[in-house]
Amino acid sequence: MTDIRQQIATQLDAYSTLEALKAAVREWVNTSDGSLDTLKKVLETHLDEGYDLSSEDWQQLQKQDLTFISDDATREEDMRRLQRYRETGDGIPHEQVAAWLASIGTDNESPCPR
């Protein structure tokens, strides 16, 4: 498989919903020259749509400059956790997480909050 085709295959695997993938491919078909380079760019642009997050959620995450991994199992678990949070409101307060992170590497390292 050529490099560009392998990159596209990897991007396709990163999509968690068929609808998001369809929207990206539809855009490529309708608005591009049909090249694989353009498909790769369109898939990169639409990848975030594969996650079931509101635009406000994405804005907050983008402000934090987070990198998303494409491991399906990890993404599915994250989506279950997000859904559980949305349904119950249960979560770990920011202050507890910040204190834990600040303790990492110190003589008084705290356990991960649960």
C-alpha positions, 0 to 999 in steps of 0.5 A: 500500500502506498504511503498516502493510501496507508495514511488514509486507511489510518484516518478512516479507522479513526472515525467513530461514526459512519455518518461523519465519515460519509459527510467527509467523503461526500464533501471530497466527492462534491467539492474536490479534484478527486485526488487522494491528497485532497481526500486525506486533507478532507478526512483530517478536517472532518475527523473531529466530527467523528466524536459525539461532542457538542461544539462547546465541548470541542471549543474547550478541548481545542483551547487545551491543545489536546491530541486525540488518539485513534485507538477505537477501544480508548475512544469508545471508553471515553465516549461511554465516560462522557455519556455517563457524565452527561447523564449523571453529572458525576465527575472529579472536580478540576481542583482535585485533578489539578492537585494530583497533577501538581503532586506527580514527581514530588516527594508527596505524590498523591494517588490518582483521584477516582 
